[in-house]
Amino acid sequence: DDDPRGMIAALAGQDGVCAKIRCGGVKPEMIPPAEQVAGFVAACATAAVPFKATAGLHHPIRGEYPLTYDKNPPKAVMHGFINLVVGAAMIRKRLIDQPTLVELLEETHPKAFELTTDDAIVWRGVKLDLVSLADARERFFIGYGSCSYAEPIDDLRGLGWL
């Protein structure tokens, strides 16, 4: 059963627990589709259950990347950690619904995400204040894992975001 709502609902109200989703791996088939990630995040938002995400979140924006550091590695479309954190914060704040979250998770254009001068981030016309984003990062999307330290930083610098 790919529907996580029951398991996530069972975690609701328990102190010190969170849900976890794997967002990638070393083979293309280990990367869950955006619809599955969106269903998980939406279920966490509905149940007010914090979550963390592991595996595959090496890059800020969704795109095709090598899956390993081997000489001729397989490539696949990987989820972006900016897509995930902004999407999680927006659905938690009820600014978007689950189908729109899928679209946000599938976004491949960095310029679709814009920081404004009034302390907000905008994705395709949907505006989220940075206080709400910070609150979501602290209380909802509480962490993510990446086996690469350099790739996220290098990519953020390449985008001019660091």
Rosetta blueprint (number, residue, H / E / L):
1 D L
2 D L
3 D L
4 P L
5 R H
6 G H
7 M H
8 I H
9 A H
10 A H
11 L H
12 A L
13 G L
14 Q L
15 D L
16 G L
17 V L
18 C L
19 A E
20 K E
21 I E
22 R E
23 C L
24 G L
25 G L
26 V L
27 K L
28 P H
29 E H
30 M H
31 I L
32 P L
33 P L
34 A H
35 E H
36 Q H
37 V H
38 A H
39 G H
40 F H
41 V H
42 A H
43 A H
44 C H
45 A H
46 T H
47 A H
48 A L
49 V L
50 P L
51 F E
52 K E
53 A E
54 T E
55 A L
56 G L
57 L L
58 H L
59 H E
60 P L
61 I L
62 R L
63 G E
64 E E
65 Y E
66 P E
67 L L
68 T L
69 Y L
70 D L
71 K L
72 N L
73 P L
74 P L
75 K E
76 A E
77 V E
78 M E
79 H L
80 G E
81 F H
82 I H
83 N H
84 L H
85 V H
86 V H
87 G H
88 A H
89 A H
90 M H
91 I H
92 R H
93 K L
94 R L
95 L L
96 I L
97 D L
98 Q H
99 P H
100 T H
101 L H
102 V H
103 E H
104 L H
105 L H
106 E L
107 E L
108 T L
109 H L
110 P H
111 K H
112 A H
113 F E
114 E E
115 L E
116 T L
117 T L
118 D L
119 D L
120 A E
121 I E
122 V E
123 W E
124 R L
125 G L
126 V E
127 K E
128 L E
129 D E
130 L H
131 V H
132 S H
133 L H
134 A H
135 D H
136 A H
137 R H
138 E H
139 R H
140 F L
141 F E
142 I E
143 G E
144 Y E
145 G L
146 S L
147 C L
148 S L
149 Y L
150 A H
151 E H
152 P H
153 I H
154 D H
155 D H
156 L H
157 R H
158 G H
159 L L
160 G L
161 W L
162 L L
